[in-house]
Structures are given as C-alpha cells and as structure tokens.
Amino acid sequence: MDVLEKDLESDEAVRALYKDWCEAYDKERDHDQMVRQFDCFKENAHDVYRHNQVYMYEPEEQHLLGPFADGLRDDDE
C-alpha cells in the first residue's frame, strides 16, 4: 500500500490510512489493538513516505506498507 503526503497530514489521516490498510490486507483489529499499534503503524508509514521521497525517480526502489506495518503478525492477534 502506497503512502501519500495527505495520508500523514494529521493523526486522523493516519488513522484513516490504518483502517484502509486493515481492509487492504484483510486484517481484523479491534479498537484496543489499533490504539496500541497506532504509533508503530504511524512510524512505519512515515518511514515509507520519507524513503519514497528520496527514491521518487527510481520506481524499483519504492517501498509500500506491507502486511506487518503495524508490528503485529497474524499469530500475534
């Protein structure tokens, strides 16, 4: 999943990205899990965005938010 500048404009925007990410990767997170993992997800989203800004003209170097972007594996749920 790609991360755009608008996705990082506020915590509300990052929460919306987190919800979209959950849907895209078919992750079931209850409210408490999302609250606990929010900072990890937010940090990873910022890292992906910053990396992609550096490599914006090298598509093969672009990163995406992967299935473990909130720090939980499926067997951790």
VENNOR-V501789 format. One record per backbone hydrogen bond with DSSP energy under -1.0 kcal/mol. NH is the residue of the N-H (numbers start at 1). CO is the residue of the C=O. Records with the same first field share a line. If there is no record, write none. Layout:
NH=CO + CO
//
This chain:
7=4
8=5
14=10
15=11
16=12
17=13
18=14
19=15
20=16
21=17
22=18
23=19
24=20
25=21
27=22
34=30
35=31
36=32
37=33
41=37
42=38
43=39
44=40
45=41
46=42
47=43
48=44
49=45
50=46
51=47
52=48
53=49
54=50
55=51
58=55
61=58
62=59
65=1
69=66
71=68
76=73
//
